[in-house]
């Protein structure tokens, strides 16, 4: 199951206790109408708050879309959306809404801060392929900082594709803004997959559909982000009664870290000198 930024922001808001859920009785691309739940609320109750469309009858758009609320009118049960949806909200669509105590941009900031603080995760990249008479390859940006292993798949037959270490590779660093270069110590046959194993921090989640890497359990991020958001709100408002809730969220975050540890990072490849019959020959001549 994927965990998108949509899911993470909603879960954080739920942990903060600011979410109500309902069923639309109608709507459009810029309104959600609910003559039941929303009609009981004061005007502007949700102004600058957040909405999530959590379910539609056909599982299509606007399910999975979220954004900022412009305003609401209690007498008609109508919420006007500042961030419009791609398809009209229809009767029967499920939604969630949060008051603007914690705004959507703050939820995103806390999620990305939690990701940044969570540490490094292992990544395997197979986007590079060997070329004849070539030893230099442009590295993916994420692999540059902490590249730990370089392996070459030994056979073009997918049923016998065995990765083997490419020893004594180096990285040639380029000027700021330019990609770095992986330099192999020998030529390889063309068409072989280069496997890069590296450690990196998670990329920032910006769009609703951006996904959390499967190596990170969402509980690690949700509870940490919720604690951070509530701590920031307490600092702004000086509401001391929030201390207990913050402590509970911190405890849940620690439990999540212990229960769902990050996977081990790849070991660093040793630098060896391989003496063979020919270091420049094609794959297999000296192994």
Beta strands, then each sheet from edge to edge (+ up, - down):
strand 1: 19-23
strand 2: 26-27
strand 3: 31-33
strand 4: 50-55
strand 5: 66-73
strand 6: 78-81
strand 7: 94-98
strand 8: 120-129
strand 9: 136-138
strand 10: 147-153
strand 11: 163-165
strand 12: 170-172
strand 13: 181-183
strand 14: 193-201
sheet 1: 1+ 7- 4+ 5- 6+ 3- 2+
sheet 2: 8+ 14- 10+ 11-
sheet 3: 9+ 13- 12+
end
